Amino acid sequence: MKLLTTLLVLITSVCSYSQMLTFDQAQNLRKKSLADVEAFLTARKWEMTEAQEATDEKMGKVVFGYDISQFDSEKAASWVSFMPSKLGGEYNRLSIQVNKPALYTAFMTRLTANGYKLKSSGIVDGGIKKVYTATSTTCVVTTSTVEGVYTKSTSYSFFFINTTSYKLNYEDE
């Protein structure tokens, strides 16, 4: 009976973790079409929570949440924002927010394993901002504190963007 219970707990935890995105999946999703991103995330039990059309001034954006709280729709285990570009998949942008230190550590391990090098770091808007670059992609990693009514927690964001696009739009920030 103990073996069966242990096996059930192990399978449940593996299945629930497999629903989350890995660093490599997030990095690769950036270059996909909106339809492919939506299908990939929906198959893994992510829910679309917001969609904004592109304008002449800004890109469109679709937001997906994973394990969204029943009691507060602004809280989830993780969030993904996908910003498709009219210029093609190479110029899409994707941001994933994770709230668990273990996921942050796993993402950072894969970031360096994928050849990203630290370009800059600093304190911005009360958080830590680190910019990493690889051959054609820049990843901006932001660590910030989120305050609730009775709680305070740390949030980690990974923003994937084409390096040329990053230089044109964000490098001077």
C-alpha positions in Angstrom: 0.0 0.0 0.0 2.9 2.4 0.9 4.5 1.6 -2.5 1.3 2.4 -4.3 0.8 5.7 -2.5 4.4 6.7 -3.1 4.1 5.8 -6.8 0.9 7.8 -7.1 2.4 10.9 -5.5 5.5 10.6 -7.8 3.4 10.2 -10.9 1.2 13.2 -9.9 4.1 15.4 -9.2 5.9 14.5 -12.5 2.6 15.1 -14.5 2.0 18.4 -12.8 5.6 19.6 -13.4 5.5 18.5 -17.0 2.6 20.9 -17.6 5.0 23.8 -16.8 7.3 25.1 -19.6 11.0 24.4 -19.5 13.5 27.1 -20.5 14.1 25.4 -23.8 10.4 25.2 -24.6 9.9 28.9 -23.8 12.9 29.9 -25.9 11.7 27.8 -28.8 8.0 29.0 -28.6 9.1 32.6 -29.2 9.7 31.8 -32.9 6.4 29.9 -33.4 3.1 31.2 -34.9 0.3 32.3 -32.6 -1.7 29.2 -33.5 1.2 26.9 -32.6 1.8 28.7 -29.3 -1.9 28.6 -28.4 -2.2 24.9 -29.3 1.0 24.0 -27.4 0.0 25.8 -24.2 -3.6 24.7 -24.3 -2.6 21.1 -24.6 -0.6 21.5 -21.4 -3.6 23.0 -19.5 -2.6 26.7 -19.8 -5.5 29.1 -20.1 -5.7 32.2 -22.2 -6.6 35.1 -20.0 -6.1 38.1 -22.3 -5.6 39.1 -25.9 -4.8 42.5 -27.3 -4.6 43.3 -31.0 -1.6 45.0 -32.5 -1.7 48.7 -33.3 0.6 50.9 -35.3 2.3 51.8 -32.0 2.6 48.5 -30.3 2.7 44.7 -30.8 -0.3 42.5 -30.0 -0.2 40.3 -26.9 -1.8 37.1 -25.7 -1.5 36.1 -22.1 -1.7 32.6 -20.8 -1.9 31.5 -17.1 -1.0 28.1 -15.6 -2.8 26.9 -12.5 -4.8 30.1 -12.1 -6.2 30.6 -8.6 -10.0 30.0 -8.3 -10.2 32.8 -5.8 -8.0 35.5 -7.5 -7.7 35.4 -11.3 -4.6 37.6 -11.1 -2.7 34.8 -9.3 -1.2 31.8 -11.1 1.7 29.4 -10.8 3.1 30.9 -14.0 2.2 33.4 -16.7 3.3 33.5 -20.4 2.9 36.6 -22.6 3.4 36.0 -26.3 3.8 39.0 -28.6 3.6 38.0 -32.3 5.4 40.2 -34.8 4.2 41.2 -38.2 7.8 40.8 -39.4 7.8 37.0 -38.8 8.5 34.5 -36.1 12.2 35.6 -35.6 10.9 38.9 -34.2 8.2 37.5 -31.9 8.7 38.1 -28.2 7.8 35.9 -25.3 7.9 36.4 -21.6 7.4 33.8 -18.9 7.0 34.5 -15.2 7.7 31.8 -12.7 7.2 32.1 -8.9 9.2 29.1 -7.6 12.9 29.4 -6.8 13.4 25.9 -8.0 12.1 26.8 -11.5 14.2 30.0 -11.5 17.3 27.9 -10.8 16.4 25.4 -13.5 15.9 28.2 -16.0 19.2 29.9 -15.1 21.0 26.6 -15.4 19.6 26.1 -19.0 20.2 29.7 -19.9 24.0 29.4 -19.3 24.0 25.9 -20.9 22.4 27.4 -24.0 25.4 29.8 -24.4 23.9 33.0 -23.0 26.4 35.4 -21.6 25.7 38.1 -19.0 25.8 41.5 -20.8 24.6 43.8 -18.0 22.9 43.9 -14.6 21.4 46.4 -12.3 18.6 47.5 -10.0 15.6 48.7 -11.9 12.2 49.6 -10.5 13.0 47.9 -7.1 14.1 44.6 -8.8 17.1 43.1 -10.3 17.5 43.1 -14.0 20.1 41.0 -15.8 20.5 41.0 -19.6 21.9 37.9 -21.3 22.7 37.5 -25.0 23.3 34.5 -27.2 23.8 34.5 -31.0 20.4 35.8 -32.1 18.4 36.0 -28.9 18.5 38.2 -25.8 17.0 37.1 -22.6 16.2 39.7 -19.9 15.9 38.1 -16.5 14.0 40.2 -13.9 13.7 39.3 -10.2 11.1 41.3 -8.3 9.1 41.3 -5.1 5.3 41.0 -5.4 3.3 42.3 -2.4 -0.1 40.9 -1.6 -2.5 42.0 1.2 -0.8 39.7 3.8 2.1 38.3 1.9 5.3 39.1 0.0 6.8 36.8 -2.6 9.5 36.8 -5.2 8.7 36.6 -8.9 11.1 35.7 -11.7 10.6 36.8 -15.3 12.4 35.7 -18.5 11.8 37.9 -21.5 13.0 36.4 -24.9 13.5 38.8 -27.8 15.5 39.0 -31.0 18.9 40.6 -30.2 18.6 43.1 -33.0 15.1 44.1 -31.8 16.4 44.4 -28.3 19.2 46.8 -29.4 16.7 48.9 -31.3 14.0 49.1 -28.6 15.5 48.5 -25.2 19.2 48.8 -25.0 19.3 52.4 -23.7 17.0 51.6 -20.8 
